[in-house]
């Protein structure tokens, strides 16, 4: 029994078995001491588990905080991208309006020249030279019109591209904002778990200290005032 009580490698279950044997032999004080040592080992194991749980919670909290900062940075980048895309879209719309106005002006000019050609055709013999000059002017104007149309089409294509980029940027922004919300909710859960782990650790440490103090008192008075067998049995029953 003394070897079991002094051994640091004995398990709580083994100490309880030896304590039951001590009770059956009428060694009540030894049984109580063994039961208290078994309780101390159990409390120490629970305290170690609580410390591990607290460490895991703190690590998860740090990881969550880092993820939140990263998500916030993504939100900032997405907001900047949206702002830039909006500015480019507005610029594209303005340029498209300018091209549309230029096309209308050139088209109006072409219509006027065509009208003059129709009038000159009635006087073709007398005004042949003037007609040729106006026809040449029409050809030049038609080229300008074609170039204006090509620029308008190119600007429309650019506007569609910019609008697509703006849409993509908005989707990225919304995704980043949602991720920030999810990570913040997860952080609250981790902080709650960590607080529970702290409370459990405090309770386990307090229980271990009380048991160790009781063991010291029992060990000091074991030779002078042996307790009855039923007191040892009550100590064992308290563990269950």
C-alpha positions in Angstrom: 0.0 0.0 0.0 2.8 2.4 0.8 4.5 1.7 -2.5 1.2 2.4 -4.4 0.7 5.7 -2.5 4.3 6.9 -3.1 4.5 5.8 -6.8 4.1 8.7 -9.3 3.3 6.4 -12.1 0.2 4.8 -10.5 -3.1 5.5 -12.3 -6.2 6.7 -10.4 -8.0 3.4 -11.2 -5.1 1.4 -9.7 -5.0 3.6 -6.5 -8.7 3.1 -6.1 -8.3 -0.7 -6.4 -5.6 -0.6 -3.8 -7.8 1.6 -1.5 -10.6 -1.0 -1.8 -8.2 -3.7 -0.7 -7.1 -1.5 2.2 -10.7 -1.2 3.3 -11.2 -4.9 3.2 -8.1 -5.3 5.4 -9.3 -2.8 7.9 -6.7 -0.1 6.9 -9.1 2.8 6.8 -6.6 5.7 7.0 -4.5 4.2 4.2 -7.5 3.7 2.1 -8.6 7.3 2.6 -5.1 8.6 1.7 -5.0 6.4 -1.5 -8.5 7.6 -2.4 -7.4 11.3 -2.1 -4.3 10.7 -4.2 -6.5 9.1 -6.9 -8.8 12.2 -6.8 -5.7 14.4 -7.1 -4.5 12.5 -10.1 -7.9 12.8 -11.7 -8.1 16.6 -11.0 -4.6 17.0 -12.4 -5.5 15.2 -15.6 -8.6 17.4 -16.0 -6.6 20.5 -15.4 -4.1 19.5 -18.2 -7.0 18.9 -20.6 -8.5 22.3 -19.7 -5.1 24.0 -20.4 -4.9 22.3 -23.8 -8.4 23.4 -24.6 -7.5 27.0 -23.7 -4.4 26.9 -25.8 -6.4 25.6 -28.8 -9.0 28.3 -28.4 -6.3 31.0 -28.2 -4.7 29.7 -31.4 -8.0 29.6 -33.3 -8.7 33.2 -32.1 -5.4 34.4 -33.5 -6.1 32.6 -36.8 -9.6 34.1 -37.0 -8.2 37.6 -36.3 -5.6 37.3 -39.1 -8.3 36.0 -41.5 -10.6 39.0 -40.7 -7.8 41.4 -41.4 -7.1 39.7 -44.7 -10.8 39.8 -45.6 -11.0 43.5 -44.7 -8.0 44.2 -47.0 -9.9 42.3 -49.8 -13.0 44.5 -49.1 -10.8 47.6 -49.4 -9.3 46.4 -52.7 -12.7 45.5 -54.0 -14.1 48.9 -53.1 -11.2 50.6 -54.9 -11.8 48.4 -57.9 -15.5 49.3 -58.0 -14.8 53.0 -57.7 -12.2 52.8 -60.5 -14.6 50.8 -62.7 -17.5 53.3 -62.1 -15.2 56.1 -63.1 -14.1 54.3 -66.3 -17.8 53.5 -67.1 -18.7 57.2 -66.7 -15.8 58.2 -68.9 -16.8 55.6 -71.5 -20.4 56.9 -71.5 -19.2 60.4 -72.0 -16.9 59.4 -74.9 -19.8 57.5 -76.5 -22.0 60.5 -76.3 -19.2 62.6 -78.0 -18.9 60.0 -80.7 -22.6 59.9 -81.2 -22.7 63.7 -81.6 -19.8 63.6 -84.0 -21.6 60.9 -86.1 -24.8 62.9 -86.1 -22.9 66.0 -87.3 -21.1 64.1 -90.0 -24.3 62.3 -91.1 -26.0 65.7 -91.3 -23.2 67.0 -93.4 -23.3 64.0 -95.7 -27.1 64.5 -96.1 -26.6 68.1 -97.1 -23.9 67.2 -99.7 -26.2 64.5 -101.2 -29.0 67.1 -101.5 -26.6 69.4 -103.3 -25.6 66.6 -105.6 -29.3 65.9 -106.4 -29.7 69.6 -107.3 -26.6 69.7 -109.4 -27.6 66.5 -111.3 -30.4 68.5 -112.9 -27.8 71.0 -114.3 -25.2 68.4 -114.9 -23.9 69.8 -118.2 -23.5 73.3 -116.9 -22.3 72.3 -113.5 -20.2 69.2 -114.2 -17.1 70.6 -112.8 -18.8 71.8 -109.7 -20.5 68.4 -109.3 -17.2 66.6 -109.5 -15.8 68.7 -106.8 -18.8 68.1 -104.6 -18.7 64.4 -105.3 -15.1 64.3 -104.2 -16.1 66.2 -101.0 -18.8 63.6 -100.5 -16.3 60.8 -100.8 -14.1 62.4 -98.1 -17.1 63.0 -95.9 -18.2 59.4 -96.3 -14.8 58.2 -95.2 -15.1 60.4 -92.1 -18.5 58.9 -91.5 -17.2 55.4 -91.7 -14.4 56.3 -89.3 -16.9 57.8 -86.9 -19.0 54.7 -87.1 -16.0 52.5 -86.5 -15.0 54.6 -83.5 -18.5 54.4 -82.1 -18.6 50.7 -82.4 -15.2 50.4 -80.7 -16.4 52.7 -77.9 -19.5 50.6 -77.5 -17.4 47.5 -77.1 -15.1 49.2 -74.6 -18.2 50.3 -72.6 -19.4 46.7 -72.5 -16.0 45.6 -71.3 -16.0 48.2 -68.6 -19.5 47.4 -67.4 -18.5 43.7 -67.2 -15.4 44.6 -65.1 -17.7 46.7 -62.9 -20.1 43.8 -62.4 -17.2 41.5 -61.5 -15.7 44.0 -59.0 -19.1 44.3 -57.3 -19.4 40.6 -56.9 -15.9 40.4 -55.5 -16.8 43.2 -53.0 -20.0 41.4 -51.9 -18.1 38.1 -51.4 -15.4 39.8 -49.3 -18.0 41.6 -47.1 -19.8 38.3 -46.5 -16.5 36.6 -45.6 -15.8 39.4 -43.0 -19.3 38.8 -41.5 -18.7 35.0 -41.3 -15.2 35.4 -39.7 -16.5 37.9 -37.2 -19.3 35.5 -36.2 -16.8 32.6 -35.9 -14.5 34.8 -33.7 -17.4 35.4 -31.3 -17.9 31.6 -31.0 -14.2 31.0 -30.4 -14.1 33.7 -27.7 -17.1 32.1 -26.0 -15.4 28.7 -26.0 -12.2 30.2 -24.7 -14.0 31.9 -21.8 -15.6 28.6 -20.9 -12.2 26.8 -21.0 -10.7 29.5 -18.7 -13.6 29.0 -16.2 -13.1 25.2 -16.3 -9.4 25.5 -15.8 -9.9 27.8 -12.7 -12.3 25.3 -11.2 -10.0 22.3 -11.9 -7.0 24.1 -10.4 -9.0 25.0 -7.3 -10.2 21.5 -6.9 -6.6 20.1 -7.3 -5.3 22.6 -4.6 -8.0 21.6 -2.1 -7.2 17.9 -2.6 -3.5 18.4 -2.3 -4.1 20.4 1.0 -6.3 17.6 2.3 -3.6 15.0 1.4 -1.0 17.0 3.3 -3.2 17.2 6.4 -4.1 13.5 6.2 -0.5 12.5 5.7 0.7 14.6 8.7 -1.9 13.0 11.1 -1.9 9.5 9.6 0.2 7.9 12.4 -1.4 9.8 15.4 -5.2 9.6 14.6 -6.3 6.8 12.3 -9.8 7.1 11.0 -12.5 4.4 10.9 -13.0 2.2 7.9 -16.4 3.8 7.1 -14.7 7.3 6.7 -12.4 5.8 4.0 -15.4 4.3 2.3 -17.1 7.7 2.3 -14.0 9.2 0.7 -14.2 6.6 -2.0 -17.9 7.0 -2.5 -17.4 10.8 -3.0 -15.2 10.1 -6.1 -18.1 8.3 -7.8 
